[in-house]
Amino acid sequence: QKRAILYRKQLQSEGKSLKGAFNPAMWPILDEHAYEDACHKAHVEVNEMMHDDKNVPDAFSGTTAISACFHFGRLTVCNVGDSRAVMGHRVPDAENGEASVPNSDKYEEEKVEEGEEAEPKKDISRKSGRLLAIPLSRDQTPFRKDERERIKAEGGIIQSTDQMEGDQPIQENWGDMVLGEEIDIQGDPPRVWKEGKDYPGTAFTRSLGDSVGDEIGVYAEPEMLTTNLTKNDEILVIASDGVFEFMTNQAVIDICSQCDNPLEACQKVVKAAYDQWLVYEDRTDDITIICAFLECDTPVPTNPEGTTAELLNLASDTSGLKPVRKGASTNKIV
């Protein structure tokens, strides 16, 4: 819509006829900011439509949403909630002048004994360097200090279920977690509640729908990130929080990198996540994943913006993401 409007204005400014203006091939390309504005508008308006539609009972139901949009060499990720987008970005080995990326502790490659013949690796693994997991989104949960403060300013209360039920003392020492810290939260994360009520109890701080939560700040304003794609961007994963409950971003990318195609990658990640849930819980959460193997001819730029160094900084600056759980819930323990 925005591109069509821009094209009409362009024709008018040039004194040309508007006949045949509906020609998408001629519409101008949206820049990064215009594209993000359109994405923001889409999330907010869909949320409002859900609230206004009497056939959509969204008082205590809704959905998190994460999307990856490709447009003219760029990738824009929009996030509402605690699903996650992760890029597998190749970095050179240390001997080539760049820092190497450590293996996932759980999914290391098997070592080949002397005299044994190594099995051929998949196409992605055969390339030099390692695939670094770059988070393209930040989980919007009460583990993030900025999200906690925003919810409290809207009148919400942040407590775990055990705190709500009086089984644990009231405290707000949730910290501002960093991805990769293996902290046992025993399946009782901080949640969002209305003051004096036992609802809505969401473990995320933004969503589409959830009209009761919307009253205390659980809204649909997306956080967005736009990056220019390069030939070193090889794998894109977007997945629900159940995938990452017991697995790090790097573990997921490591699994994908050993697969021949995206379908195989999805199947193996789902199985790995499912198996971890059965170890620690008597249930499983939603385990949904989309994986894409990317091909891009654009070289890594030499200017500071978009270089490997910048992506390495992005990978290390992940405060606020939900910690990986390494313990059983109270129900499982009992």
KARA-V932645 format. One record per backbone hydrogen bond with DSSP energy under -1.0 kcal/mol. NH is the residue of the N-H (numbers start at 1). CO is the residue of the C=O. If there is no record, write none. Layout:
{{NH | CO} {NH | CO}}
//
This chain:
{{5 | 1} {6 | 2} {7 | 3} {8 | 4} {9 | 5} {10 | 6} {11 | 7} {12 | 8} {13 | 9} {14 | 10} {15 | 12} {16 | 11} {21 | 18} {23 | 21} {26 | 23} {35 | 31} {36 | 32} {37 | 33} {38 | 34} {39 | 35} {40 | 36} {41 | 37} {42 | 38} {43 | 39} {44 | 40} {45 | 41} {46 | 42} {47 | 43} {48 | 44} {49 | 45} {50 | 46} {51 | 47} {52 | 48} {53 | 49} {56 | 53} {58 | 56} {63 | 208} {65 | 80} {67 | 78} {69 | 76} {71 | 74} {74 | 71} {75 | 227} {76 | 69} {77 | 225} {78 | 67} {79 | 223} {80 | 65} {84 | 239} {86 | 237} {87 | 134} {88 | 235} {89 | 132} {90 | 232} {91 | 130} {96 | 93} {97 | 94} {98 | 93} {116 | 113} {126 | 122} {130 | 91} {132 | 89} {134 | 87} {136 | 85} {140 | 81} {141 | 139} {144 | 141} {148 | 144} {149 | 145} {150 | 146} {151 | 147} {152 | 148} {153 | 149} {155 | 152} {156 | 151} {157 | 193} {159 | 191} {164 | 160} {165 | 161} {166 | 163} {167 | 162} {168 | 162} {174 | 172} {181 | 178} {183 | 181} {188 | 185} {191 | 159} {192 | 202} {193 | 157} {194 | 199} {197 | 194} {201 | 192} {205 | 140} {207 | 219} {208 | 63} {210 | 61} {211 | 58} {212 | 59} {214 | 210} {216 | 213} {217 | 214} {218 | 213} {219 | 217} {223 | 79} {225 | 77} {227 | 75} {229 | 73} {231 | 298} {233 | 230} {234 | 88} {235 | 88} {236 | 292} {237 | 86} {238 | 290} {239 | 84} {240 | 288} {243 | 240} {252 | 248} {253 | 249} {254 | 250} {255 | 251} {256 | 252} {257 | 253} {258 | 255} {259 | 256} {265 | 261} {266 | 262} {267 | 263} {268 | 264} {269 | 265} {270 | 266} {271 | 267} {272 | 268} {273 | 269} {274 | 270} {275 | 271} {276 | 272} {277 | 273} {278 | 274} {279 | 275} {280 | 276} {281 | 277} {290 | 238} {292 | 236} {294 | 234} {307 | 304} {311 | 307} {312 | 308} {313 | 309} {314 | 310} {315 | 311} {316 | 312} {317 | 313} {318 | 316} {320 | 177} {321 | 318} {325 | 245} {329 | 280} {333 | 329} {334 | 330}}
//
